Amino acid sequence: MKVAVVNNWLPFVRGGAEYLAESLTSKLIEYGHQAIVVRLPFCWEPPERILESMLAARLMRLPNIDRLIGLKFPAYYIPHPDKVLWLLHQFRQAYDLWGTEFQGLPNTQEGMDIRAAITRADNTHLQEARRIYTNSEVTSERLKKFNGLESEVLYPPLLDVSGLGCDGYGDFIFCPGRITASKRQHLLTESMRYVSSGVRLIIAGKEEDGGDLERLERIISQHRLESRVTLLARFITEEEKADYFRRALACAYVPYDEDSFGYVTLEAFHCRKPVLTCSDSGGINILVKDSLTGFSVPPKPRAIAQALDCLFDDKAMTQRMGEAGYDLMRTLKIDWNHVIGRLTQ
């Protein structure tokens, strides 16, 4: 089968969706299909450019392919007679993020008109798909709530786990990922003011938006946390990341209301490390069961600090939770045999 995996593209920005598109394409080829990634440029600033990107997707045609697999808005608008969606998320600023600090769209008539146009287009064009899969229960529930559409959850696996393992339980919490306000690395950094143990924090990732890195640096400097918090404000290789995971005490991943459980959670569990997250972090709580596979605490620095101290002070408990996370992951069919079978049936 000739398959096109269609996704959005913004130059020099790389995250979980880009990793998933490339991983899926690689696995489709491994399973005997011909596959390519088609990247659709997407710009949301200024907001009126969103409508242009939506129109561009509807005008695009992809001849000479048997199946189109759409991942994100507005790439999933591309017409095709055999279209399947693996929905990572819609344009959430028009849905559940409307009215929050992450709304993005202006509270003007123009902003409301853009929001209405997105909703109308989703209601119309998502129904063109033969089947809709999502990356988590959170995404499926949102799709049902706002658009009235049913879907099936299909958990995204990691492409390669060969470098992941456990080299013990050190004295630091590892927090990898793009540095941006919605990932809330500032909450973790702030929490280090209140820890009473010898736990350390390592944050690793490239800044996405201007000002977020400066915010972290300001917290560290203002509260003299240089000996407790290490900030690796750059892209780290997969080898570096795996090394930190293997040696870490645990992992921290505290975004605001994220759709899926995130690759960070899977990577941590493959290394038998528990994950610290927040009760409002969304799909991560599918895997992070409080006091069983990690800690899920209120998004407050003092609550996070208490959990960090618990991880450091009781390493036997920390190891048990990491092992439990690994076992849970294996029971949920988070594997490529299941994914490729569903997407190509």
N, C-alpha and C positions, 0 to 999 in steps of 0.2 A: 504494500500500500504506500502511496505517496502522500506524506502528511506535512502540512504547514502548521507550525506552532506560532501563533501570532501574539505579540506582546507590545507594550509601549516602550518608548526609548527616549531618554533624555541624556545628552552627551555628558560623560564623566560621572554619571550617577549609577551606582551599582548596589543592589540590595538583594533581598530574598527572592523577589519575582524574577530578576534577571538570572539568578542562580538556578531557579526552578525551570525556566524556559530552556536553558542550556542543558540541564540535567535530563529533562524529559526528552529533548531531541537526541541526546547521546544514547539514552536507553532505548528509544524507538529504533535507532539504527542497530544497536546491539541485538535487539529482538527480531531483526530481519526486515525492517521497513526502510524506505527512503524518507528522510526527514530533514527539514530545514527550519530555522527560526526566521520569522518575518517581524521586523521591528518597525512599529509605526511611530513616527515622531509625535510627541504630545507636549503641548505647552498650556499651562493654566494661568499664567500671568502675562498680561492683564486678563481678567476673567472672561472677557468676550472672545479670547482666543480658544476657549474650550469649545465653543460652538463650531469654530472653523475645524478643529480636530475631529469633532463628531461627523461633520459633513465629509471631510477627507476620507474617513473610514468607510462611510456609506458609498462613496464613489470608487473605492478601490476594488479591483477584481483580481483574483488569483487563479489564473487558468492552469491547467495541467497538474492539478493536485486532486487526490481522491477524498481527502478529509482535511477539514480545518479545525484546529483545536484552539479556541480563544481563551485568554487568561484574564485580561484586565480591560477596564473602560479606558478609552473608547474602541480599543482594538477589536473587541468582540462584536462590534457592529459590522465588520466586513461581511458582505453577503457571500454565501456559498450554499449549494444544495445539500451538502453533507457536513454540517457544522455541529460540533460538540463543544461544550464549554467546561473548562475546569476553572471555575470562578474563584479568583483570589480575593478580590473585593471590587465593589462598584466605586463610584466617585462619592465617597462617604460624606464629603462636605455638603452634599445635597440631601443627605439622609440623617443618620444618627449623630453626625458631628455638627449639624445645623443647630445653632444656639449655644455652642460650646466655644472655648477659646481656640479650638482648631477649625472653626467653621471655614475660614478662608474666603468664601464668597461675601461680598459686601451686603450690609443690611439696607439695601436700596431697592427701588423698583427693578433696576437692571439685574441686581443679584437674585431677586425673587423670580424674575423671568427666566434667567439661566437655570436656576434650580428646577423650575417647572418644565423647561425644555428637556433637561436630563431625565427627569422622572418619566415624561411622556415617551421619550426615545427608548428608555429601558423597558417600559411596559410593552412597547411594540416590538422591538427588535430582539429582545432576549427570547421571545417565544419562537423565533425562527430556528433555534437550536433543536436538534433531535433529542439531545439529553443535556441536562445541566448537572454537573458535579461541582462541589465546592471543596475548599480546603479545611473546613471545620464546621461544627455545629453552629458557631456564632454567625458565620457567613450565611449558612442555610436559613437560620432563624430570621436574619435581617431581610433576606430576599423574600421570604414568606410574608413577613410583617409589612414591608413597604410596597412590594410588587405583586403579592399574591401568587408567587410561583414556587412550585415544589422542586426539590433537588436532592441529590444523594451525596453524602460526605465521602471524600476520597482523600485520605491523609497523605501529605507529601513526604516521601522518604529522602534521606541523604543520598547524594550520588556516590560517594566513596567514604567508607568508614575504616579503611585500612590503616590510617595513621592514628586512629583513636583508641585509647586504652587508659589504664590507670597506673600511675607510677607512685601512688600513695596520696596522702591527704596533707597538703602543706599548710601554710599559715595565711594564705591570701584567697580572697574571693575574686573570681575572674568575670569581667563584664565586657564582652566584645560586641561590636556593632557600630553602625553609623552614629556619630554624635549629633543629636538633634533634639529639639525640645520634646517631641512626642515620645522619644525613648527614655526620657527622664533620668539621664545619668546624674543630673543635678541633685535628685532626691537621694541617690546613693552617696554622693559626695558629702552632702549635708549631714547624712546620718553618721558619718565617721566622726563628727564632733561629739557624739554621745556614747560611743562604744567604750566599754570598760576593760575589754580583753586586749590581747595582742594582735588581733586580726588586722590584716591589711587589705587594701582594695587596689586592683589593677583594672583600669579602664583603657580599652584599646579600640581605636577606630578613627576614621577620617571625618572631619566636620562636614556636615551637609549644608547648613545654613549659617551665614555670618552671625556672630554674636554668641552662639551656644558654647563654643570652646572657651571664649573669654569669660563666660559665666562660670564655668568649672574652675578655671584658673583663679578667678576672683575669690571663690569660696575657699579654695585650698590656701591661698595666700592670707586671706582675712582671718582664718581660723587656725593658721599655722599647722596645716595637715600634711606638709611635705613628706614627713617620715611615715605617714600612714597611707597616703594615696599616691599611686604612680599613674601618670597620665601619658599613654602612648598615642599621641594625637596624629596618627598616620595610618595608612593602609598596612595591615600585617598579612604576611603570606599564610597560606593554609598550613604550612609546616610550623610556623611560629605559633599560630593559633592552637594547633593540636598539642604542641609542647606545653603551652600554658594550661590547657584543659587537663592534660595528664597529671600535672603537678599541683593543680589547684585544690583548695579545701572544698570549694563549692562554686557554683556559678550564680550570678545575679542577672536577672532580666526583668525590668520593671516598666515596660512601655504603658502608655495609656490605651486601654481598650483595643488591643490588637486582635485581628481576625483569627489567625491561626496560633498554634503553639510555638511557632518560630523555630528556625533551624538551630538557634542557640540552645534551646531546650533539648532537642534531639542529640546534639553534639555532647552536651553535658551528660545525658543519660547513657550514651554509648561509652563514656569514660567513667560511668558509675559514680557520678557526682550529683548531689541534690541541687535543686534550683530554688533560689529565693526570688519570689515575684510579689506582686501586689494584688489585692482582692479586686481591683478594678482594671486589671491588665488584660481581661478578655479571654481569648482562646487558649492562652497559656495554661489557664486553670483546668483545661481538659486533662493535662498531664500532671500538673503540679497539685498534688493533693496535700493539703496542709498537715504537717507533722507526719506524713507518710512518705512522700517522695520529695519533700522540700518544705518550704514555708510560703504561705500566701497571707500577707499581712496588710493592714491598712496603709495607704500611701502617705505615711507620715514618717519623718526622719527618726523619731524616737522608737517607733514600732519596728522599723527596719533595723536600727542599731541593736535592739534586743534580740532579734532573730540572728543577726551576725554574731553576737556574743554566744548564743546557744550553739551555733555551728562550730565555733572555735573551742568552746569549753567542753563539749561532749563529742569527741571525734568518733567514738563507737556508734553513737546515734547518727552522726553525719554519714558514716559509711553504710549503715543499715538503710537509710533513706535513699542513698545513691543506688544501692543494689535493687531496692524496690522500684525505683524509677526505670532502671534497665529492664526489669521483669515486666512492668506495665507496658512499656513501649512494644515489647515483643508480642503482647497479646492482642494488639489493636490492628493487626494487618498493615503496619506501616512498612510496606515492601513493594518493590517494583513489579514483581509478578502480578500482584493484585491490581496495581495502577494501570499497567500497560494492557492487561486483560480487559479492564472496564473501558478504557478510552478507545480501544480499537475494535470492540465487539460490533 
